[in-house]
Every structure is written in structure tokens, then in C-alpha cells.
Amino acid sequence: MEEKANDEKVFTCQRTGKKIPLADAHCIDPKAYCKFRTSCPINMLEKKKARES
């Protein structure tokens, strides 16, 4: 996890290397194979949001 200059927290996707803001955490390509999915914080946040709604 990294922080931008404006203190917005971001996560760097392990598969694509793209930066994803944690405030709007979502998988960039959820249908694509990802060997990191089981340990991915973005995937875990998505599952948590789905359970809460």
C-alpha cells in the first residue's frame, strides 16, 4: 500500500501494477485469471462490501 501526495491511500495491483484508490476499491478485470486473488486486499474489500449490502 502506498500514499499519494494528497494523502489518498492507494493500492498497487499485484497483477497489473496499476494504482487503485482504496476509497473506491474494485478489481480492474475481475473475470481475468489472477494468481494473487486469494490474498488480494482489493478482492477482500469487495467481498466485505458485498456481504454488508
N, C-alpha and C positions, 0 to 999 in steps of 0.2 A: 504494500500500500504506500502511496506517495501523497504529497500535498502540493497543490498549486500555489501560486503566489497570493491568490485571493482567499486562501485558507479553505478552499473547497476540496474535500477529500476525494481522491480518485483511486481506482484500482486498475492495474495494468493486466489485461487479459493474458494468460499464460500461452494460449494457443495463437492468438493473432498479434499480440503486442500492442493493441490499441488501448487507449486510456478510457475508462468508463467511470463517470461520476457516481459515487455511492448514493447520492440523493435520488438518482433515477437508475438504480441498478437493474440491468437486464442483459441477457445473453445476446450477443451480436448475431449469432447464427445458431439458434437452438436445435435445428434439425441436423446440423453437421456433426460428424464424429469428433469427439474431444476426449482425449485420454486423461485430461485434468478434471473432468466434470464432477467426479465424486468428491473431490477435495476443493472445489472452486467456491470461494466466498460469494460470488455473484449468483451462482446456482442455489446456494443455501439461502440467500436473501430472497430470491424469487419463490422458493418453496415456502418460506416463512410467510411472505405476503399472501400467497395463495391459501394457506391454512387459516390466516386471520380474516380473510374476506368471505 
